[in-house]
Amino acid sequence: MIRILLIGNGAREHVLAEAVVNSRHRPRLFSYMKANNPGIAGLSAGSAVGPYGDLEGIGRFCRDKGIDFAVIGPEDPLNSGVVDYLGTLGIPSMGPTKSLARLETSKTFTRNLLEKYGIPGNPRFRVFRADEGLESFIGELDEVVVKPDGLTGGKGVLVQGDHFRDRGEALDLCRAVLKEHGSVIVEEKLEGEEFSLQCLCDGKTVVATPPVQDHKRRFVGDRGPNTGGMGSYSAEDHLLPFLKKEDVDAGLRITEAVADALHRETGEYYKGVMYGGFIITRNGVRLLEYNARFGDPEAMNILPLLKTDFVDVCRAVIDGTLHLLDVAFEAEATVCKYVVPRGYGLPADHPDARSTAAKIEVGDVKGARLYYSSVDQRSDGLYMSTSRAIGVVGIAGTLEKAERIAEEAISAIRGPVDHRPDIGTKPLLERRIRHMEKIRSGSGA
């Protein structure tokens, strides 16, 4: 019997756990979490709770349980070098080494990699480690994006018009980032529609999964602060309403070229998920960033549709035999909406901030799927934390039906909660379509 370790404790890892235990190989799942997730624990034959930086503790747990291979969910353990450490114990992983995880953990590394190997997709950019030349370069750009170099939990990118008003404020932000992070990336602001393309990679072969669109903004109509992601959707034709096949093909070609460049640069083969965040501009597809793991919430759109056995996928990635495996997905649409505390994303002094430690009750969600994120199962019920609580996923033959399944399920979750009811709805999708039509025609936003 195959014994698999899952590292992580969010909704992304909950759906990964489900994919593992649904395998025809009937594996035994063991989980290592930094906080107890009742959904993951309920699917596991055994679990442990501890910090992701405790590599020796993770190693002891693996030896005790006789682990055959590991599946790494979040970015923090990748950045801690858990794949490298487990490799010294003879345990392979579905996830890249610390060096290769720089694809996500260092935006500078990724931008420079594309530039060095002539890979298309980079916007105009420069990396600064000191003030010299900063003001001059900002002055050359119409509008500016400021990025710290490092992990920011999906909330570190600062965009002109959203987070600051003008070049003067951009310069102040860059100087503040330099003091905290040591380097800052300044890029031209790109106008277009974004899509997520999560690709499986064994170092030589890259396989795209259906594209997804995430919604970072906290409130309806894409308003409010950026979050880890309030929800996402995918379409039954494995495109998106505003997306063309050639856009997906362009994203895949970029990722294939990056996988090859990573091997040429490091001598290592990338084994895991290469998740590209892309934007379609009037000048073609551009790369916003890479993540070195599945997205959260985007994993919840993709893994429930996977027809190929997930354990076989992991084995093929680890063994370098992905080219021999037919990776297929159901032709269905998905809509994921996150249930969050009402106070999520609000200032600490806001009256609704108290909702972040509240008890919630989950009723009959009918045909929807629930994936637990930051919740605490106590003797008297389920409690939220300060972050996203439950990913609610509707799956159906059309986006309209999938959205209705998710929305109706959310009405069965009681407590001081909130969500974005507009995700996956026709009005929001039509806005995306109209926006993209203007971009492609060259008429702007």
N, C-alpha and C positions, 0 to 999 in steps of 0.2 A: 504494500500500500504506500502510495506517494505521500510524503509528509511535507507540507508547504508552510512557510512562515510568511505572514503578512505584517508589514510594518506600517502603522498609521491608525488614526482613530476618527477620521471624518466621514462624511457621506460618500466621498470618493472611495474610501477604503471599504465602506459598507457594500457598495455595489461590486467592488473587486472581490470581496469575500463571497458574495452571492455567486459571482461568475466561477469562482474556484469550486465551491461546494456543489454546483450544478454539473460539474464535469462528469463525463461517462466513466472516468477512471476512479471515481469515488475516493478522492484523496482525503486525508485528515488535515484540517486547517488549524494552524496555531497562530495566534496574533500577539503582537507586541505593540502596546499603545501608550501614549503619554497621559491619556485620560480614558477611563472606561467608557466605551461605546456599547450600549446594550444590544444594538443590532449586530455588531461584529462579534461580541462575546457569545451571543446566542447561536452563532453559526460555527463557533470555534470549539475544537476538542480541548483546548487549553489556551489560556491567555496570561499575559503579564503586563504590568503597568510600570513604566519608568521613563526617564528622559531619553531622547533620541541620541544624545551625545554619549551615553553610557555604552560604548561599544563592547566592553568586556561583559557587561550584564546581558546584552543581546546575544553575545557569543555563548555564554553559559546556558541561556535559555535554549539556543539552537542545539547545543550538544545534549542537553537533558532530553529534548524531544526528538532527537534523531532527524533533524531537518534535511531534506534533499535539496531544496532550493528556496530562495526568498523572492517575494514580490514587494517592491518598495513603492509606497503610495506618495508621500509628500516630499518636498524638496529639502527640508531640514536634515533628515538623516543622510541624504545623498551628499549634502554639503559637509556633513560630519565625517564622510568617508566610510559609511557602513558597508558599501559594496566591496571596497578594497579590503576591509577587515575580514568580512565573511569569506572573501576569496582566499585569505591566508589559512582559513580553517577548512578549505576544500568545499565550501558551499557557494555555488554560483547564484547570481541574482538577475531578476528581470528589472534592470535599472543600471544606469551608467556609473562608472567610477567617479571619484571626486574630480579628477582632471577633466573628464569628459562632461561632467555636470556643469562645468563652467559655461556651457552653452546657455544655461539659465542663470547661474550664480554670478556671472560677470558679463554685463552687457557690453563692456569694452572688448572683451575677448571675442564675442560673437561678431560685433561690427567689424573689428579688425580682421577676423577670419574671412568674412565675405569679401572684404577689400583685397586682402592678400591673394586670394585664389580666384579673383575676378568673377565672383558669383553675383548675378543680378539680384536686386531686391533692396539694397541699402538706400535709405534716403541720404541726402546731404548731411554730413555730421562731422563733429570733431570731439576729441576727448581732451579734457583739460585736467591737469594736476596742480595747476597754479593759475593765478589771475591773468598772467601775461597772454595777450591776444584774445581774451574772452569777450571784452566789450566790442572789439572790432568784428569778430565773427558773428556775434548776435546781430550787429548792425547790417550784416550782409543778407540776413534772412527776412522774408516777409513776416512770418510768424514762427514761434519757437516752441520746442518741447524740451523740457529739462528732465534728465534721468540720473538718479544716483547709481553708482556702480555697485551692485550687490542685491541681496534678497530684500524685498520690501513688502512681501505678502500681497502682491498685486495692487498695491495702493501708492507706490512711490513715484509714478510718472506724473509730471506736472505740465499741463497744457495751457498755452496762451488762449485766453478767452474763457477758460473754465476755472483755472486756478490762479491766474494772474492776468493783469490787463495789458501791460506794455513791456517794451524792451528794458526799461529801467527796473521794473519789478523782476524781470527775468534775470538780470544781472545780480540783483540782491539775493535771489533764490540760489543761483549758482554759487555764489560766495558762501552762503549758508551750508549748502551741500558739501562744498570742498572742506569746510571745517569739520564736518561730521564723518564724511566718507573717504576723503583723500583724493577722490577724482569724480568728475561729473561729465556726462555726455550731453552735448547740445546738438539738437537735430532740427531740421526743418519740419514744420507742422504739415502733415499730409491730410488732404481732404478726400473722403470717400466712405465706403462701407467696410466694416471689419468682418472677418470670419476666422474661425478656429479650425485648423486642420491637424488632427492628432494622427501621427504616423507611427506604425510599428517598424522597428529597425533592428537588424541583427549585425549591423556594421557594413554589410555589403548590399543587402536588399532592403528597400523601403516600401511599405504598403500603407496606403492612405485609408483611413476610416471615413465615414460620411462627415461632411463639414457641418459645423455647428455655429450658431451665433449666440454669444454671451451678452448679458446686460449688466454692466458694472454699476450703473447709477442706482442710488437707493430708492428713488421715488418714481411714480408714474410719469411717463413722458420723457424719460431719461434726464430727470432733474435730481439735484442733490449731490451729496458727496459720493466718491468712488467707494466701492465695497469689494469684497472678495468675489462677488458675483451674485446677483439676485435671482438668476434663472437663465435658461437657455432653451433653444429649440433646434430640431433638425427636421428635414422634410422627407416625405416618402420616396421621392425620386433621387435622394442622396445628393441633392443640390440645395440651394436656398432660393426663395422667391426672387431675389435680386441677382443671383449668382449664375454664371455661365460655366459650362464644363471646362472651357479653356482657362478660366480663372483657377479652378481646382488643379488642373494640369500644371499651371505655372507654379503654384504653391508646392506641388509634389516635386517638380523639377528642381526647385530651389533646395528643398529638403534633401533630395538625393545628392545634389552637389555638395551640400554641407556635410552630409555623412561621409562622403569621400574625402573632403578636405580635413575633417576631424582625424581620419586615419592617417592621412599624409602628414598632418601636423604633429600628432602625438604617438603614432605607431600602435594605437589601440583601436579596436573595433567597438563602436557604440552599440550597446545592447539594451534596448528599452524603448521608451516612447519619446519621440521628438515631436513636440507639440508647437507648431508654428502659429503665431498670431499674425495674420496678414490683413492688408487693407487694399481694396481695389481703388486705384486712382485713375485720373484721366490719362496717365502715362503708363498704366499697367499695374500689375500686382507688386506690392512692396512689403517687406518684412518689418513688422513692428517689434517682435521679440520672439524668442524661443523659451519654452519650458521643457524641463528634462523629465517630465512625468505626465500622466493623464491630468486633464483639467478638472477642477471642481467649481462649477457643476457639470462640465461637458462630458465627463466620464459616465454620468447617469443617462445621457442621451444615447451613448454609443454601445456600452456593454450589454444592456438588455436586448439589443438587436443582433448581437453577435451569434451567428449560426454555427460557426466553427468552434470546436471545443477550446475553451480558454486555456486549459492546462497544455493542450497541444500547441497553442500559440506561444505560451511561455517557453516551452521546451524548444520550439523552433528558433525563437529569438536567442536563447542561451546557447544552443548548439550551432547556430549559424546556418540553419537549414530552412529559413523562411521562404526561400524561393521554391521549395517543394510543397508548401502548404497552400491550399485554396482558402483564403480568408474571406468569408462572405457574411453579409448582413441582411436582415429582414427588410423588405420594402415597406416600411412603416414610418410614420411621423412620430416625433416625441416632443413633449413640452415639459420642461422642468421648472418649477417655481419653488423658491425657498421660503419657508415659513421662518420668520425672524422675530425677536422681541420687538415690541413697538419702539423701544428706545435705541434699537440698533442704528448706528451711524449718527445719532443725535448727541449734542453736548451733555456732559455729565450732570449739569444743573437743570436739564430739561425735565419737566414733570414725568414724562414717559420713561425716563432713564431707569426708574425703579422696576420696570417690567423685565429687566434683563436677568433677574434671579427668580422669576415667577414659575409657578407650577402650571402645567398644561395637561389637557386630556385629549386623547385621540379616539374619536368615534369610528363609525363605519365609513371607510374611504372607498368602498366598493371596488372598482376595477383599477384604481391607481396603485402605484408602488411608492412606498415610503423608504427613505434612506436617512438614518439618523446622523446628525453632525455633532454640534456642541450641546449635548444634553447630558443630564445626570439622572440615572435611574436610582431612586431612593426607595426605602421601604414603604413610603406613603405615596409614591407616584413619580411622575416624570417632571424634571425641572430643566429650565433653560439656563444658559450662561449668558455672557455678554455678546456672543457671536451667533452665526446662523444656526438654526435649530434642526430643521427637517427639510430635506429635499423631497418634493412631491412630484411624481412623474406620471404623466398620462401618455399612453401609447395607443395609436389607432391608425387606420388607413389614410387619414387626412389630418392636416394640422388643426383644422377646425374642431374635429372630434377629439383629438389628443388634448387640445387646450381646454375643452369643456370637461373632460375627465379630471384633469389636474385641478381646475377651478372648483368643481363640485367637491372634490376630496378635501380641499383646504377648508371648506365650510364646516367640515366635521372635526376640525381641530380647534378646541376651545381654550381660551386664556387670553392674556394681553399680548396678542401676536399681530403681525402685519405681513404683507407680501406685496408683490407687484402684480395686480390683476391684468395688466395690459400685455404681459409677455405672451407671445404667440397669437395675439388677437389680430383680426383683419385690419383695423385702423393703423396699428403700429407697423404691420408688415407693408401696408400700402405706402406709408411714409418712407420706409426703407427703399421700396421700389422706385418711387418718384425721385428720391434723392439720388439713387444710382443712375437713373435715366438722365438727370441733369449733369452728373459727373461725366458719364460716357459721351454726352453730346458736347461737352466742353463749356457748358453755360454756368458751371460752378455750383455752389451749395443752394 
